[in-house]
Amino acid sequence: MNDMPKIEQATDMTDSKISANKVQVYYGDTHAIKDVDIEIQPRSVTAFIGPSGCGKSTFLRTINRMNDTIDICRVEGSIQIDGEDIYDPKVDPVQLRAKVGMVFQKPNPFPKSIYDNVAYGPRIHGLARNRAELDDIVASSLQKAGLWEEAKDRLDEPGTGMSGGQQQRLCIARAIAVSPEVILMDEPCSALDPIATAKVEELIDELRENYTIVIVTHSMQQAARVSQRTAFFHLGILVEEGPTQDIFTNPVDKRTQDYITGRFG
């Protein structure tokens, strides 16, 4: 009987959606991420916390190869999604980014209509055979992003004309429209007011039923509210990772304790 927890834990690890092993990130001579190992579970929210410049956003961007766009950036180690190494030369980054959606710090709708913002990805990936199918994808994505009621009568209006909170939910709808399995969010609420933030947090909670979500946040309160697991980064090192409640109430590492109690950061 004593062996049961170990067996369950081993099964959990094989069920990981994302598995990172000995990940290093360099910007030229700067060693930005050092030896990160982490398992991210499917259909859950994992929060990355830590002081500014600690590497949490840099590590987030390794999960959909956004760092490929930076000439001086080099990534070493292994990141697997569903057991496939995403840095394998055979992997097409464009296809990977359809599977791993990204929502940025500042809402960045395209200078197009609300409809075309959401339809853009399905069009370029050939996910709809006709206009009726595209209409369905747009409506479904806006519904999942909690934006349909506000947007359904103004689909031809520019996305940039919406409020900041609506724009961010539009960007989430745009990410959902290509049927991703993972959604990365880099401080998605930092430019939003408290009411818009609450709506996005509520949305994150709903989305985790169908997606694996990784969120970078400066707000420990937000991490506590939306995530099931939390990872604390400091100086490019993943100091500690575990169930969110444990990280906030009973951290193992003194550096985590110091950050959470406001001694630094």
Secondary structure, DSSP 4 states (H G I P E B T S, - for coil): -TTHHHHHHHHHHHT-SEEEEEEEEEETTEEEEEEEEEEE-SSSEEEEE-STTSSHHHHHHHTTTGGGGSTTEEEEEEEEETTEETTSTTS-HHHHHHHEEEE-SS----SSBHHHHHHHHHHHTT--SSHHHHHHHHHHHHHHTT-HHHHTT-TTSBGGGS-HHHHHHHHHHHHHTT--SEEEEESTTTTS-HHHHHHHHHHHHHHTTTSEEEEE-S-HHHHHHH-SEEEEEETTEEEEEEEHHHHHHS-SSHHHHHHHTTS--
